[in-house]
Amino acid sequence: VMSSDRKDLSDVQKDKLTDLFRLLDVDGSGKLDVQEFKLLGRAMTGLTPSDETTMYQIKRADRDDDGQLDLEEWLSFSQMMARLPPDIFDKTLNLYIEKVKKERGLH
């Protein structure tokens, strides 16, 4: 009966997460590979995660087992963020987006 506390992402949250996804998707392939996903780890912690850690994170959400996350998989990976209060969600996402832009040299 756990499903009752499962909150779905709002459209606004999905839009924000999609913006972040597109920023992380450096080569524009529509999927995040290990290197691209590492950008997120760096944005979140300031440290570059190992390949192992990154693959582990990807595998948790990688439904079709191609070693990459497409947008659908990314949104489902980010599902837990739907529980955050809206202002915290916005602050957090805006921070990640800023940091990823910096990492990519897009100010």
MARFI-887524 format. One line per 3 residues: number of its first residue (from 1); their letters; for each residue x negated, y negated, z of C-alpha. Coordinates in Angstrom, 2 decimals. Layout:
NUM	A	X Y Z ~ ...
END
This chain:
1	VMS	0.00 0.00 0.00 ~ -3.05 -2.22 -0.45 ~ -1.70 -3.72 -3.66
4	SDR	0.52 -6.23 -1.84 ~ -2.48 -8.34 -0.78 ~ -3.87 -8.31 -4.29
7	KDL	-3.55 -11.83 -5.58 ~ -3.56 -12.43 -9.29 ~ -5.68 -15.19 -10.75
10	SDV	-3.67 -18.24 -11.73 ~ -3.92 -19.59 -15.29 ~ -5.99 -22.49 -13.99
13	QKD	-8.38 -20.07 -12.29 ~ -8.58 -17.95 -15.45 ~ -9.43 -21.05 -17.49
16	KLT	-12.22 -21.99 -15.09 ~ -13.59 -18.44 -15.05 ~ -13.41 -18.35 -18.84
19	DLF	-15.45 -21.58 -19.00 ~ -18.08 -19.98 -16.77 ~ -18.03 -16.80 -18.89
22	RLL	-18.64 -18.81 -22.07 ~ -21.54 -20.64 -20.43 ~ -23.09 -17.36 -19.30
25	DVD	-22.59 -15.82 -22.76 ~ -25.75 -17.41 -24.15 ~ -25.73 -15.58 -27.48
28	GSG	-21.98 -16.07 -28.00 ~ -21.37 -12.34 -28.44 ~ -18.23 -12.39 -26.31
31	KLD	-19.93 -10.08 -23.80 ~ -22.28 -10.61 -20.89 ~ -25.38 -8.42 -20.97
34	VQE	-27.87 -7.87 -18.14 ~ -29.94 -10.97 -18.94 ~ -26.88 -13.19 -19.20
37	FKL	-25.37 -11.80 -16.03 ~ -28.62 -12.59 -14.22 ~ -27.92 -16.27 -14.88
40	LGR	-24.93 -15.93 -12.58 ~ -27.03 -14.29 -9.87 ~ -29.52 -17.12 -10.13
43	AMT	-26.79 -19.74 -9.99 ~ -25.28 -18.09 -6.91 ~ -28.41 -17.34 -4.89
46	GLT	-31.26 -19.30 -6.47 ~ -33.07 -15.98 -6.98 ~ -33.24 -13.84 -10.10
49	PSD	-31.68 -10.45 -9.32 ~ -33.41 -7.27 -10.44 ~ -32.21 -5.32 -13.47
52	ETT	-30.98 -2.58 -11.10 ~ -28.89 -4.96 -8.99 ~ -27.51 -6.61 -12.10
55	MYQ	-26.60 -3.31 -13.76 ~ -24.93 -2.19 -10.54 ~ -22.77 -5.33 -10.53
58	IKR	-21.91 -4.91 -14.21 ~ -21.06 -1.21 -13.78 ~ -18.51 -2.09 -11.10
61	ADR	-16.39 -3.87 -13.70 ~ -17.55 -2.28 -16.96 ~ -14.47 -0.29 -17.95
64	DDD	-15.65 0.80 -21.39 ~ -19.16 1.69 -20.20 ~ -21.02 -0.35 -22.80
67	GQL	-23.32 -1.92 -20.20 ~ -21.82 -5.35 -20.79 ~ -18.79 -7.27 -19.59
70	DLE	-16.24 -8.69 -21.97 ~ -13.90 -11.47 -20.88 ~ -11.19 -9.07 -19.72
73	EWL	-13.66 -7.12 -17.58 ~ -15.16 -10.37 -16.29 ~ -11.74 -11.65 -15.16
76	SFS	-11.01 -8.39 -13.41 ~ -14.49 -8.52 -11.79 ~ -13.63 -12.04 -10.57
79	QMM	-10.20 -10.99 -9.30 ~ -11.28 -11.15 -5.65 ~ -11.88 -14.88 -6.03
82	ARL	-8.12 -15.34 -6.46 ~ -7.87 -15.03 -2.68 ~ -9.88 -18.18 -2.10
85	PPD	-7.95 -21.34 -1.22 ~ -7.59 -23.41 -4.44 ~ -9.93 -26.17 -3.30
88	IFD	-12.65 -23.69 -2.32 ~ -12.18 -21.83 -5.59 ~ -12.62 -25.08 -7.54
91	KTL	-15.64 -26.20 -5.54 ~ -17.31 -22.82 -5.91 ~ -16.66 -22.51 -9.63
94	NLY	-17.70 -26.10 -10.34 ~ -20.93 -25.46 -8.47 ~ -21.65 -22.26 -10.45
97	IEK	-20.83 -24.01 -13.72 ~ -23.18 -26.91 -12.89 ~ -25.97 -24.53 -11.90
100	VKK	-25.60 -22.36 -15.00 ~ -25.67 -25.49 -17.16 ~ -28.90 -26.46 -15.42
103	ERG	-30.37 -23.00 -15.94 ~ -29.55 -23.27 -19.61 ~ -30.80 -26.84 -19.83
106	LH	-27.34 -28.21 -20.73 ~ -26.90 -31.25 -18.53
END
